[in-house]
Amino acid sequence: MRLDRALPDRYFEMAEDTGGEVADGLPGALRDFDAEASFRTRRSELDLNGHTNHTVYFDWVLECAPDEIAVESYPVLLDAEFLASAKRESVAVRTKKISGSRARYDHSVILSATGEEAARISVTWAKI
């Protein structure tokens, strides 16, 4: 759930404006993508229910940024929708560069065993 829909306005009064626009829902699973990387959930990344901690999804997608972006930029906006729980299993992260004024990449996290989409994450980067 988007925070701006769940929290009172006063929560955002001191928030810094990143200049990025948050999409009203991310696009569906990426079928047309530029790159795909595989990851396996480690035991240390699981919560008490055996589900992958949501922060791990961000680790995976940030790892998928091209080297020239990761070295010369930093993430300023993360927009995520969590759709299914990854357990101790392999996932594929599909990445697509979105054209625009800032470097933005959309990602689909796919459960390798079932092909089910576990998360959609968009990352906007800014130059250092």
Secondary structure as the mmCIF struct_conf table of DSSP 4:
data_model
#
loop_
_struct_conf.conf_type_id
_struct_conf.id
_struct_conf.beg_label_comp_id
_struct_conf.beg_label_asym_id
_struct_conf.beg_label_seq_id
_struct_conf.end_label_comp_id
_struct_conf.end_label_asym_id
_struct_conf.end_label_seq_id
HELX_RH_AL_P HELX_RH_AL_P1 LEU A 3 ALA A 6
BEND BEND1 LEU A 7 LEU A 7
HELX_RH_3T_P HELX_RH_3T_P1 ASP A 9 PHE A 12
TURN_TY1_P TURN_TY1_P1 GLU A 13 MET A 14
HELX_LH_PP_P HELX_LH_PP_P1 ALA A 15 ASP A 17
BEND BEND2 GLY A 19 GLY A 19
HELX_LH_PP_P HELX_LH_PP_P2 GLY A 20 ALA A 23
BEND BEND3 ASP A 24 GLY A 25
BEND BEND4 GLY A 28 ALA A 29
BEND BEND5 ARG A 31 ASP A 32
BEND BEND6 ASP A 34 ASP A 34
STRN STRN1 ALA A 35 ARG A 40
HELX_RH_3T_P HELX_RH_3T_P2 ARG A 43 GLU A 45
STRN STRN2 LEU A 46 LEU A 46
TURN_TY1_P TURN_TY1_P2 LEU A 48 ASN A 49
BEND BEND7 GLY A 50 GLY A 50
HELX_LH_PP_P HELX_LH_PP_P3 HIS A 51 HIS A 51
STRN STRN3 THR A 52 THR A 52
HELX_LH_PP_P HELX_LH_PP_P4 ASN A 53 ASN A 53
HELX_RH_AL_P HELX_RH_AL_P2 HIS A 54 GLU A 63
TURN_TY1_P TURN_TY1_P3 CYS A 64 CYS A 64
BEND BEND8 ALA A 65 ALA A 65
HELX_RH_AL_P HELX_RH_AL_P3 ASP A 67 GLU A 72
STRN STRN4 SER A 73 PHE A 82
BEND BEND9 ALA A 84 ALA A 84
BEND BEND10 ARG A 88 GLU A 89
STRN STRN5 SER A 90 ILE A 98
BEND BEND11 GLY A 100 ARG A 102
STRN STRN6 ALA A 103 LEU A 111
TURN_TY1_P TURN_TY1_P4 SER A 112 THR A 114
STRN STRN7 GLU A 117 LYS A 127
#
